[in-house]
């Protein structure tokens, strides 16, 4: 019988709300009580809906824009790690809403599977994720111009952290520099050019050897294990979700990056939409600001409605507007007007901006309804 009551509200209430009511209601609830609860929820739901003709875009812009003027213009540093920081405040909001492809501080939050999220091998896992180069495993790199050769003094203790030997490091370098003769001893690796090279070439080669990738996840320059709630996660400076997802001890269902385009390419546009919401809410809460999440959701929907990420700027959603006057009102008006006149583009004056420009009532609020008179001739 209770199932029939819930079925009467299908189509009236979102499925997520119906499911939440089912979970929260006690099993002993009577039919009358279920009916009363659903009726009250439905009335509350109707009160949350916007009326036709409400200027939701303008309200959302004001709701986000006004508190944003109070944001702190600085970055957020992780506790205890002064070098590791995340862009926060207004600069991060601008990054998100502009959908910038290059962000100041790309980061990942890496969640771990059991039992690793309880702290098992946490330091070792973090070390394996950190990108390391040859320079991290040598105490010095010298240039012997009399031979000539490059001599690497290997730090065997550092190599032990990744279970490598001097010979293994020498073979790895040899794969990257096949035209050189690489030899290993107990604590040194010597690299000789295969043919005569001048000093400038050797100096450049030495710098390339220093930066040669050895271990870890590329682009991850720093790692920081952090306890969040009852589990440990790993924060990173730098992001590479694709490679991190291939690690067996990583929980791929929760691990996330703050790079919108990386998330879009790997997880899809819906994940990018959710990231826009999450990142914006995170920044606002960090700043002590409270904004109705529906305004942020509207912005996220607008940025992702075409199936691709688009920033709120002249190269993003403004460029996609159907109205030539609306496009011209934002930036580069001369260019838009000339291009529209060349192809004979027509403006239907359906939105707010273009009607304001031509001094007509806008199709919102009291300007939305029209009076129609039927005359008998």
SEFI-814305 format. One record per residue: residue in three letters; z negated, y, x of N, C-alpha, C in turn. Coordinates in steps of 0.1 Angstrom, whole numbers. Layout:
BEGIN
ATOM   kenu     nup   nnorth   neast    caup   canorth   caeast     cup   cnorth   ceast
ATOM    Ala       Z        Y       X       Z         Y        X       Z        Y       X
...
This chain:
BEGIN
ATOM   kenu     nup   nnorth   neast    caup   canorth   caeast     cup   cnorth   ceast
ATOM    Unk       0      -12       8       0         0        0       0       13       9
ATOM    Unk      -8       13      19      -9        24       28       5       27      35
ATOM    Unk      12       16      38      25        18       44      35       25      35
ATOM    Unk      33       23      22      42        31       12      39       45      12
ATOM    Unk      26       49      14      22        63       14      28       70      27
ATOM    Unk      28       63      38      34        69       50      49       70      49
ATOM    Unk      55       61      42      70        61       40      74       73      32
ATOM    Unk      66       78      23      69        89       14      70      102      22
ATOM    Unk      64      102      34      64       114       43      74      113      54
ATOM    Unk      81      102      55      92       101       65     103      110      61
ATOM    Unk     108      118      70     118       128       68     112      142      65
ATOM    Unk      99      141      60      92       154       58      84      158      70
ATOM    Unk      78      148      76      70       151       89      77      144     100
ATOM    Unk      76      150     112      81       143      124      74      130     126
ATOM    Unk      82      120     132      77       106      134      64      107     143
ATOM    Unk      64      115     153      53       116      162      40      120     155
ATOM    Unk      41      129     145      29       133      138      24      122     129
ATOM    Unk      33      115     122      30       103      114      22       92     122
ATOM    Unk      28       90     134      22        79      143       8       84     147
ATOM    Unk       6       97     150      -7       102      155     -17      100     143
ATOM    Unk     -13      103     131     -22       102      120     -26       87     118
ATOM    Unk     -17       78     120     -20        64      118     -30       60     129
ATOM    Unk     -29       65     141     -38        61      152     -52       67     150
ATOM    Unk     -53       79     144     -66        86      143     -73       81     130
ATOM    Unk     -66       77     120     -73        73      108     -80       60     110
ATOM    Unk     -93       59     105    -100        46      107     -93       35      98
ATOM    Unk     -95       23     102     -89        11       95     -95       10      81
ATOM    Unk    -107       15      79    -114        14       66    -110       25      56
ATOM    Unk    -101       34      60     -98        46       52     -92       41      39
ATOM    Unk     -96       47      28     -91        44       14     -77       50      12
ATOM    Unk     -70       45       2     -57        50       -1     -58       65      -5
ATOM    Unk     -68       69     -12     -70        83      -16     -72       92      -4
ATOM    Unk     -80       87       5     -83        95       17     -70       97      26
ATOM    Unk     -62       86      27     -50        87       35     -41       97      29
ATOM    Unk     -40       96      15     -31       106        8     -35      120      10
ATOM    Unk     -49      122      10     -54       136       11     -51      141      26
ATOM    Unk     -53      132      35     -51       136       49     -36      139      52
ATOM    Unk     -27      131      47     -13       133       48      -8      146      41
ATOM    Unk     -14      149      30     -11       161       22     -15      173      30
ATOM    Unk     -28      173      36     -33       184       44     -24      186      56
ATOM    Unk     -21      175      63     -12       176       75       1      182      72
ATOM    Unk       7      178      60      20       183       56      19      198      54
ATOM    Unk       9      203      47       7       217       44       6      225      57
ATOM    Unk      -2      219      66      -4       226       79       9      226      87
ATOM    Unk      17      215      86      30       215       93      39      225      87
ATOM    Unk      40      227      74      48       237       68      45      251      73
ATOM    Unk      31      254      75      27       267       79      31      270      93
ATOM    Unk      34      259     101      38       262      115      53      265     117
ATOM    Unk      61      262     106      75       264      107      78      279     106
ATOM    Unk      89      283     113      93       297      112     102      299     100
ATOM    Unk     100      311      94     109       314       83     123      317      87
ATOM    Unk     132      314      78     146       317       82     148      332      84
ATOM    Unk     154      336      95     156       350       98     146      356     108
ATOM    Unk     136      348     112     127       353      122     133      354     135
ATOM    Unk     130      364     143     136       367      156     128      359     166
ATOM    Unk     130      346     166     122       337      175     125      340     190
ATOM    Unk     137      343     193     140       346      207     133      358     212
ATOM    Unk     133      369     204     126       381      209     111      379     209
ATOM    Unk     106      372     200      91       369      200      88      361     212
ATOM    Unk      96      351     216      93       342      227      94      351     240
ATOM    Unk     104      359     241     106       368      253      94      377     255
ATOM    Unk      89      383     244      78       392      245      65      384     248
ATOM    Unk      64      372     242      52       364      244      50      360     259
ATOM    Unk      62      357     265      61       352      279      62      365     288
ATOM    Unk      70      375     285      72       386      294      59      395     296
ATOM    Unk      52      397     285      41       406      286      29      401     295
ATOM    Unk      25      388     293      15       383      302      20      381     316
ATOM    Unk      33      379     318      38       377      331      36      389     340
ATOM    Unk      35      401     334      32       413      342      19      413     349
ATOM    Unk      10      404     344      -4       403      349      -5      393     360
ATOM    Unk       6      386     363       5       375      373       3      380     387
ATOM    Unk      -3      371     395      -6       374      409       7      371     417
ATOM    Unk      11      380     426      23       378      433      20      372     447
ATOM    Unk      15      359     447      13       353      459      14      338     458
ATOM    Unk      14      331     469      15       316      469       1      310     468
ATOM    Unk       1      297     464     -11       290      462     -12      280     474
ATOM    Unk     -24      280     481     -26       272      492     -34      260     488
ATOM    Unk     -30      248     493     -39       236      491     -52      237     498
ATOM    Unk     -63      233     492     -76       234      498     -76      226     511
ATOM    Unk     -80      233     522     -82       226      534     -69      225     543
ATOM    Unk     -58      228     537     -45       228      545     -38      241     543
ATOM    Unk     -41      250     553     -35       263      552     -20      264     553
ATOM    Unk     -14      254     560       0       254      562       8      249     550
ATOM    Unk       1      242     541       8       236      530       5      245     517
ATOM    Unk      16      250     512      15       259      501      25      257     490
ATOM    Unk      22      261     478      32       260      467      34      274     461
ATOM    Unk      46      278     459      49       290      452      43      290     438
ATOM    Unk      36      301     435      30       301      421      31      315     416
ATOM    Unk      26      318     404      26       331      399      40      335     394
ATOM    Unk      43      348     394      56       353      390      68      348     398
ATOM    Unk      67      347     411      78       341      418      83      327     414
ATOM    Unk      73      319     410      76       305      405      83      306     391
ATOM    Unk      77      315     383      83       316      369      98      321     370
ATOM    Unk     101      330     379     114       335      381     123      323     386
ATOM    Unk     118      315     396     125       304      401     129      294     390
ATOM    Unk     120      291     381     122       282      370     132      288     360
ATOM    Unk     130      300     355     139       305      345     152      309     350
ATOM    Unk     153      312     363     167       315      369     174      301     372
ATOM    Unk     166      290     371     172       277      375     178      277     389
ATOM    Unk     170      282     398     175       284      412     177      270     419
ATOM    Unk     188      268     426     191       256      432     183      254     445
ATOM    Unk     180      265     451     171       265      464     158      271     461
ATOM    Unk     147      264     461     134       269      458     126      271     471
ATOM    Unk     116      280     470     109       283      482     100      271     487
ATOM    Unk      93      265     479      84       254      483      86      241     475
ATOM    Unk      97      233     478      98       220      470      87      211     473
ATOM    Unk      82      205     463      71       195      464      72      183     455
ATOM    Unk      65      173     458      64       161      450      50      157     447
ATOM    Unk      47      152     435      34       145      432      37      130     431
ATOM    Unk      33      123     441      36       108      442      24      101     437
ATOM    Unk      26       94     425      16        85      419      18       71     425
ATOM    Unk       7       64     427       7        51      433       4       40     423
ATOM    Unk       9       28     425       6        17      417      -8       11     421
ATOM    Unk     -14        3     413     -26        -4      416     -23      -14     427
ATOM    Unk     -32      -17     437     -45       -11      439     -44        1     448
ATOM    Unk     -32        6     451     -31        17      461     -36       30     456
ATOM    Unk     -36       32     442     -41        44      437     -56       45     437
ATOM    Unk     -63       34     441     -77        34      443     -81       38     457
ATOM    Unk     -71       40     466     -74        43      479     -70       33     490
ATOM    Unk     -65       21     485     -62        11      495     -50       15     504
ATOM    Unk     -52       15     517     -41        18      527     -36       32     524
ATOM    Unk     -44       41     519     -39        54      515     -33       62     527
ATOM    Unk     -41       62     538     -37        70      549     -24       64     555
ATOM    Unk     -23       51     556     -11        44      561       1       47     552
ATOM    Unk      -1       47     539      10        50      530      15       64     532
ATOM    Unk       6       74     533       9        88      534      17       89     547
ATOM    Unk      13       82     558      20        83      571      34       78     570
ATOM    Unk      36       67     562      49        61      561      58       70     553
ATOM    Unk      53       79     544      61        88      536      65      100     544
ATOM    Unk      57      104     553      59       116      561      72      114     570
ATOM    Unk      81      124     570      92       123      579      88      126     593
ATOM    Unk      92      117     602      89       119      616     101      118     624
ATOM    Unk     101      126     636     112       126      645     108      121     659
ATOM    Unk     117      120     668     114       115      681     103      124     687
ATOM    Unk     103      137     685      94       147      690      79      143     686
ATOM    Unk      77      136     675      64       133      670      58      121     678
ATOM    Unk      67      114     686      62       102      693      63      103     708
ATOM    Unk      65      115     713      65       117      727      56      128     731
ATOM    Unk      50      127     742      41       138      747      49      149     754
ATOM    Unk      60      145     760      69       155      767      83      150     768
ATOM    Unk      92      159     768     106       156      771     111      165     782
ATOM    Unk     114      159     793     118       167      805     132      164     809
ATOM    Unk     138      174     816     152       173      820     153      172     835
ATOM    Unk     157      161     841     158       159      855     173      162     859
ATOM    Unk     176      174     864     189       178      867     195      172     880
ATOM    Unk     186      166     888     191       160      901     198      147     898
ATOM    Unk     195      140     887     201       127      885     215      127     879
ATOM    Unk     218      134     868     209       140      858     205      130     847
ATOM    Unk     193      133     841     189       124      830     178      132     822
ATOM    Unk     175      126     810     165       132      802     154      121     801
ATOM    Unk     141      125     804     130       116      805     120      119     793
ATOM    Unk     117      109     785     108       110      774      95      103     778
ATOM    Unk      84      110     778      71       104      780      65      100     766
ATOM    Unk      65       87     763      62        82      750      47       81     748
ATOM    Unk      43       86     736      29        85      731      28       72     724
ATOM    Unk      23       61     731      22        48      725      12       47     714
ATOM    Unk       2       55     714      -8        55      703      -2       60     690
ATOM    Unk       7       70     691      14        76      679      23       65     674
ATOM    Unk      30       58     683      40        48      679      33       36     671
ATOM    Unk      20       34     675      13        23      669      10       25     655
ATOM    Unk      10       38     650       8        40      636      19       35     627
ATOM    Unk      31       34     633      42        28      625      46       14     630
ATOM    Unk      38        9     638      40        -5      643      53       -6     651
ATOM    Unk      56        4     659      68         4      668      63        3     683
ATOM    Unk      73       -2     691      70        -3      705      80        7     712
ATOM    Unk      78        9     725      87        18      733     101       13     733
ATOM    Unk     103       -1     734     116        -7      733     123       -4     720
ATOM    Unk     116       -5     709     121        -2      696     126       12     694
ATOM    Unk     118       21     700     122        35      699     134       38     708
ATOM    Unk     135       31     719     147        33      728     159       28     721
ATOM    Unk     158       16     715     170        11      707     174       20     696
ATOM    Unk     164       26     689     167        35      678     175       47     684
ATOM    Unk     170       53     695     177        64      701     191       60     706
ATOM    Unk     193       48     711     206        44      716     216       43     704
ATOM    Unk     211       39     692     220        38      681     226       52     677
ATOM    Unk     218       62     679     222        76      675     230       82     687
ATOM    Unk     228       78     699     235        84      710     242       73     718
ATOM    Unk     252       68     713     259        56      718     266       59     731
ATOM    Unk     270       72     734     277        76      746     267       77     758
ATOM    Unk     254       75     756     245        77      766     239       63     770
ATOM    Unk     234       62     782     227        50      787     212       52     785
ATOM    Unk     206       44     776     192        45      773     184       33     779
ATOM    Unk     174       36     787     166        25      793     151       28     790
ATOM    Unk     143       18     788     129        19      785     120       12     796
ATOM    Unk     109       19     799      99        12      808      86       11     799
ATOM    Unk      75       10     806      62         9      799      59       21     790
ATOM    Unk      60       33     796      56        45      789      67       55     788
ATOM    Unk      79       52     794      90        62      795     103       57     789
ATOM    Unk     111       66     785     125        63      781     134       73     788
ATOM    Unk     144       68     796     153        76      803     167       76     796
ATOM    Unk     173       87     795     186        88      788     196       95     798
ATOM    Unk     206       88     802     216        93      811     229       94     804
ATOM    Unk     237      105     807     250       106      801     259       96     807
ATOM    Unk     269       91     798     278        81      802     289       86     812
ATOM    Unk     291       99     811     301       106      820     295      119     824
ATOM    Unk     301      126     833     296       138      839     294      148     828
ATOM    Unk     282      154     827     280       165      818     273      176     825
ATOM    Unk     276      189     820     269       200      826     255      202     820
ATOM    Unk     248      211     826     234       213      823     233      218     808
ATOM    Unk     242      227     804     241       232      790     242      221     780
ATOM    Unk     251      211     782     253       200      773     240      191     773
ATOM    Unk     234      189     784     221       181      785     210      188     777
ATOM    Unk     209      201     779     199       209      772     201      207     756
ATOM    Unk     213      208     752     216       207      738     213      193     733
ATOM    Unk     216      183     741     213       169      738     198      167     737
ATOM    Unk     191      173     746     176       171      746     171      176     732
ATOM    Unk     176      188     728     171       193      715     175      184     703
ATOM    Unk     187      178     704     191       169      693     183      156     693
ATOM    Unk     179      152     705     170       140      706     157      143     699
ATOM    Unk     151      154     702     138       158      696     138      157     681
ATOM    Unk     150      161     675     150       162      660     156      149     654
ATOM    Unk     158      139     662     163       126      657     153      120     647
ATOM    Unk     158      117     635     149       110      625     145       96     630
ATOM    Unk     132       93     628     127        80      632     122       72     620
ATOM    Unk     113       78     612     106        71      602     102       80     590
ATOM    Unk      99       73     579      94        81      567     105       84     557
ATOM    Unk     103       94     549     112        99      539     118      112     543
ATOM    Unk     131      113     544     137       126      549     133      138     540
ATOM    Unk     132      149     546     128       162      540     114      163     536
ATOM    Unk     106      153     538      91       154      536      84      158     548
ATOM    Unk      81      171     550      75       176      562      60      175     563
ATOM    Unk      53      174     551      39       173      551      34      164     539
ATOM    Unk      23      157     541      18       149      531       3      152     530
ATOM    Unk      -3      151     518     -17       154      516     -22      145     504
ATOM    Unk     -30      134     508     -37       126      497     -47      134     490
ATOM    Unk     -46      134     477     -55       142      468     -61      132     457
ATOM    Unk     -74      134     454     -80       126      443     -78      134     430
ATOM    Unk     -72      128     421     -70       135      408     -76      126     397
ATOM    Unk     -87      130     391     -93       121      382     -99      109     389
ATOM    Unk     -95       97     384    -101        85      390     -91       78     400
ATOM    Unk     -81       85     403     -71        79      412     -67       89     423
ATOM    Unk     -60       83     433     -55        91      444     -40       93     442
ATOM    Unk     -35      105     445     -21       107      445     -17      114     459
ATOM    Unk      -5      115     462       0       121      474       8      133     471
ATOM    Unk       4      145     475      12       157      474      20      158     487
ATOM    Unk      32      163     485      41       165      497      47      179     497
ATOM    Unk      50      183     509      58       195      511      72      190     515
ATOM    Unk      82      193     506      95       187      507      97      177     497
ATOM    Unk     109      174     492     111       165      481     124      156     484
ATOM    Unk     122      144     480     133       134      481     130      123     471
ATOM    Unk     131      125     458     127       116      448     134      102     449
ATOM    Unk     147      103     452     155        91      452     150       81     462
ATOM    Unk     147       85     474     141        76      484     127       71     481
ATOM    Unk     119       81     475     105        77      472     105       67     461
ATOM    Unk     114       67     452     114        57      441     117       43     446
ATOM    Unk     122       42     458     126        29      463     113       22     470
ATOM    Unk     103       30     471      90        24      478      83       16     467
ATOM    Unk      79        4     471      73        -6      462      59       -2     457
ATOM    Unk      52        6     464      39        10      460      38       23     452
ATOM    Unk      50       29     449      51        42      441      53       39     426
ATOM    Unk      45       46     418      46        45      404      57       55     399
ATOM    Unk      69       49     397      81        57      394      81       63     380
ATOM    Unk      72       59     372      71        64      358      64       78     357
ATOM    Unk      56       81     368      49        94      368      52      103     380
ATOM    Unk      57       97     390      61       105      402      71      116     398
ATOM    Unk      69      128     403      78       139      399      80      149     410
ATOM    Unk      91      156     410      94       167      419      94      180     411
ATOM    Unk      92      191     418      93       204      412     107      211     413
ATOM    Unk     116      203     418     130       207      420     138      203     407
ATOM    Unk     142      213     399     148       211      386     161      203     388
ATOM    Unk     169      207     398     183       200      399     181      186     404
ATOM    Unk     172      184     412     169       170      417     165      161     405
ATOM    Unk     156      166     397     151       158      385     163      156     376
ATOM    Unk     171      167     373     182       165      364     192      155     369
ATOM    Unk     196      155     382     205       145      387     200      131     387
ATOM    Unk     187      129     389     182       116      390     176      110     377
ATOM    Unk     170      119     369     163       114      357     170      119     344
ATOM    Unk     179      129     345     186       134      333     181      147     328
ATOM    Unk     189      153     319     186       166      314     173      167     306
ATOM    Unk     169      157     299     157       157      291     145      158     300
ATOM    Unk     145      151     312     134       152      322     134      166     328
ATOM    Unk     146      172     330     146       186      335     140      196     325
ATOM    Unk     143      193     312     137       202      302     122      201     302
ATOM    Unk     117      189     303     102       187      303      96      193     315
ATOM    Unk     103      193     327      98       199      339      97      214     338
ATOM    Unk     107      220     331     107       234      329      94      238     321
ATOM    Unk      91      230     311      79       233      303      66      231     311
ATOM    Unk      66      219     318      54       216      326      51      226     337
ATOM    Unk      62      230     344      60       239      355      56      253     350
ATOM    Unk      61      257     339      58       271      333      43      271     328
ATOM    Unk      40      260     321      26       259      316      16      258     328
ATOM    Unk      19      251     338      10       250      350       8      263     356
ATOM    Unk      19      271     358      17       284      364       9      293     355
ATOM    Unk      11      293     342       4       302      333     -11      299     333
ATOM    Unk     -14      286     333     -28       281      332     -35      285     345
ATOM    Unk     -28      283     357     -34       287      369     -38      301     370
ATOM    Unk     -30      310     363     -32       324      363     -42      328     352
ATOM    Unk     -46      318     344     -56       321      333     -49      327     321
ATOM    Unk     -36      325     319     -29       330      307     -27      319     297
ATOM    Unk     -27      323     284     -25       313      274     -14      318     265
ATOM    Unk      -3      310     265       9       313      257      12      300     249
ATOM    Unk      16      302     236      19       291      227      31      284     234
ATOM    Unk      29      271     235      39       262      242      52      262     235
ATOM    Unk      53      266     222      65       266      215      75      276     220
ATOM    Unk      70      288     225      78       298      231      85      293     243
ATOM    Unk      77      285     251      82       280      264      92      269     261
ATOM    Unk      90      261     250      99       250      246     112      256     242
ATOM    Unk     112      268     235     124       274      231     133      278     243
ATOM    Unk     126      284     253     133       288      265     139      275     272
ATOM    Unk     131      265     273     136       252      279     148      246     271
ATOM    Unk     147      247     258     158       242      250     171      250     252
ATOM    Unk     169      263     253     181       272      256     187      269     269
ATOM    Unk     179      267     279     184       264      293     191      251     294
ATOM    Unk     188      241     285     193       228      287     202      223     275
ATOM    Unk     205      232     265     212       228      253     226      223     255
ATOM    Unk     232      227     266     246       223      269     247      210     276
ATOM    Unk     235      204     280     235       192      287     235      194     302
ATOM    Unk     235      207     306     234       210      320     224      222     322
ATOM    Unk     218      223     333     208       233      336     215      247     337
ATOM    Unk     210      257     330     216       270      330     204      280     331
ATOM    Unk     205      289     341     194       299      342     196      310     332
ATOM    Unk     185      318     330     186       329      320     191      341     328
ATOM    Unk     204      341     331     210       352      339     224      353     336
ATOM    Unk     231      362     343     245       364      339     255      353     343
ATOM    Unk     250      344     352     258       333      356     254      320     348
ATOM    Unk     244      321     340     239       310      332     242      311     317
ATOM    Unk     232      312     309     234       312      294     241      325     289
ATOM    Unk     240      336     296     247       348      292     262      346     292
ATOM    Unk     266      339     302     281       337      304     286      328     293
ATOM    Unk     278      320     286     282       311      276     282      317     262
ATOM    Unk     277      329     261     276       335      247     290      337     242
ATOM    Unk     292      335     229     305       336      222     309      351     221
ATOM    Unk     299      360     219     302       374      217     305      381     230
ATOM    Unk     316      388     231     320       395      243     311      407     244
ATOM    Unk     307      413     233     298       425      234     284      421     239
ATOM    Unk     279      409     235     266       404      240     267      401     255
ATOM    Unk     278      396     260     280       393      274     281      406     282
ATOM    Unk     288      416     276     289       429      283     276      437     283
ATOM    Unk     267      434     274     255       442      273     245      438     285
ATOM    Unk     247      427     291     238       422      301     241      428     315
ATOM    Unk     252      424     321     256       429      334     272      429     334
ATOM    Unk     277      437     344     292       438      346     300      440     333
ATOM    Unk     297      450     325     303       452      312     318      454     313
ATOM    Unk     322      462     323     337       465      325     345      452     326
ATOM    Unk     340      443     334     347       430      337     349      422     324
ATOM    Unk     338      421     316     338       413      304     348      420     294
ATOM    Unk     347      433     292     355       440      282     370      439     286
ATOM    Unk     373      440     299     387       440      303     393      426     301
ATOM    Unk     385      415     305     390       402      303     392      398     289
ATOM    Unk     383      403     280     384       400      266     396      407     260
ATOM    Unk     399      419     264     411       426      259     424      420     263
ATOM    Unk     424      414     275     436       408      281     440      396     272
ATOM    Unk     430      389     267     434       377      259     432      379     244
ATOM    Unk     429      391     240     428       395      226     416      388     219
ATOM    Unk     405      387     226     393       380      221     387      388     209
ATOM    Unk     382      381     199     376       387      187     361      384     187
ATOM    Unk     354      395     183     339       394      182     335      394     168
ATOM    Unk     329      383     163     325       381      149     312      389     145
ATOM    Unk     306      395     155     293       402      152     283      394     145
ATOM    Unk     280      382     150     271       373      143     257      374     148
ATOM    Unk     255      381     160     241       380      166     235      394     166
ATOM    Unk     224      396     173     216       408      173     223      419     181
ATOM    Unk     225      416     194     229       426      204     242      433     200
ATOM    Unk     252      426     196     265       432      192     264      441     180
ATOM    Unk     255      437     170     253       446      158     246      459     162
ATOM    Unk     236      458     171     229       470      175     239      479     182
ATOM    Unk     248      474     190     258       482      197     267      489     188
ATOM    Unk     271      483     177     280       490      167     273      496     156
ATOM    Unk     259      497     157     251       504      147     252      498     133
ATOM    Unk     251      485     132     251       477      120     237      470     118
ATOM    Unk     233      467     106     221       460      104     222      446     111
ATOM    Unk     211      442     117     212       429      125     209      418     115
ATOM    Unk     215      406     117     214       395      108     201      387     110
ATOM    Unk     190      395     109     176       389      110     167      396     101
ATOM    Unk     157      389      97     147       395       88     153      400      75
ATOM    Unk     151      413      71     156       418       59     172      420      60
ATOM    Unk     177      420      72     191       421       73     199      408      72
ATOM    Unk     192      397      70     198       384       68     204      381      55
ATOM    Unk     196      384      44     202       381       30     213      391      27
ATOM    Unk     222      386      18     233       395       13     233      394      -2
ATOM    Unk     236      405      -8     237       406      -22     251      403     -27
ATOM    Unk     252      393     -36     265       390      -41     266      393     -56
ATOM    Unk     276      400     -60     277       404      -74     289      397     -80
ATOM    Unk     288      390     -91     299       384      -98     303      393    -109
ATOM    Unk     316      397    -109     321       406     -119     331      399    -128
ATOM    Unk     330      401    -141     340       395     -150     350      406    -152
ATOM    Unk     362      403    -148     373       412     -149     380      411    -163
